[in-house]
Amino acid sequence: MEILMAFVIGILFMTATYLMLSKSLLRIIVGTGLLSHGAHLLILTMGGLKRGAAPILGGNAESYSDPLPQALILTAIVISFGVTAFFLVLAYRTYQELGTDNLEEMRGTEKDD
């Protein structure tokens, strides 16, 4: 299962890097979202994909699952949601002011024909 997760994480990182290197502001925002999802899966995979009972005091189980990676991922999800919402508002406001989401046109450089 860890091998499959490693491939999925690699594909997410690869796609996020490709999107973040593009000239469109919306593609960059989608790329940062994919990058955060890849990081969440990486934290979950590094925490171990093992089965066990919930870590409740007084429970009689042979193995317990570690709650720390899940808590870190939950915190990272909230932070990435806030950052994505900020980026979307910033992109919308930029599009209202400049009329484009192309980064080359935002810089004011001339296109070579």
N, C-alpha and C positions, 0 to 999 in steps of 0.2 A: 504494500500500500504506500510505503514511503517513496518508492521509485516512481509510482504514478503521480504522487503529489509533487515530486521534484520536477517532473516534466511539465505539469500544469503551472507550477510557479515560474519555471523558466520561460514558458510561452507567454505568461502574463507580463513578466519583466521585459521580454523581447518586444511584445506589442506596445507596451507602455513607452519604452524607449523610442520606438519608431514614431509613435504619435506625438511624443513630446518634442521631437526634432522637426516637426512640420511647421509650416508658416501660418496655419489657421489657429486662431485663439481657441476656438471650440474644441479642436482636436487635441490641443495641449491640455485642456481641462479634462477631457475624457482620459487622456494618458495618465494624468496624475491620479485619477480615480482608479484606473487599472493598477497603477503602481502601488497604491495603498492596499488594494485587495490582494495583490501578490505578497506584500509584506505581512498581511494578516495570516495568510495561509502559511507563510514561512515560519512565523512565530508558533502557530499551531503545530506544524510538523516538527519543529525543533523541540517542542515540549513533549513530544512522544504521542504516537497514535495508539495508545493502549486502552483496553477496556477495564473498567473497575467501577466500584460503587461510588456514590456521591460522598465527598469528605465530610460526613456528619459525625459529631462527637457521640460516642455511645453506640455507634453502629458496629455490628460484628461482621466484618467482611475481610476476605483474605487480601484484597488489593483495593487501593483507592486511586481515583484519578486526581491528577494535580490541578488545582483550581487557578494557579498563578498565570499560565498562558491564556486561559479563557478570560481572566480579569484584564490582562494587558490588551487582548484583542478588543474587548468591549470598550475600553478607554480609547484605543486607537480608532475604532469605528466612529465614536462620537467626535473625536478631533478631526478625522478626515471628512465627516459630514459637514462640520462647520467650515473647514477650509474650502471644500467644494462649493458650498453655498456662497461664500465670500467671492470666490473666483467667478461664479456665474453672474453675480450681481455686478462685479467689476467689468466683466466682458459685455454685459448688457448695456451698462452705462457708457463704456467705450464705443460700442457700436452706435449708440444714440448720438454721441458727440462727433465721431469721425466718419460714420457711415460704412465702415469696413471692419472685417476681423482678420485681415491679412497683415501680418507683422511687418512685411516689407513696406506696405503702403503707410503704415502707422509711423515708420521711421522717416518717411518722406524721401526715400531713395528713388531714383529714376530706374525704370525697367529698361533693360537692353533689348532692342528689337533686332 
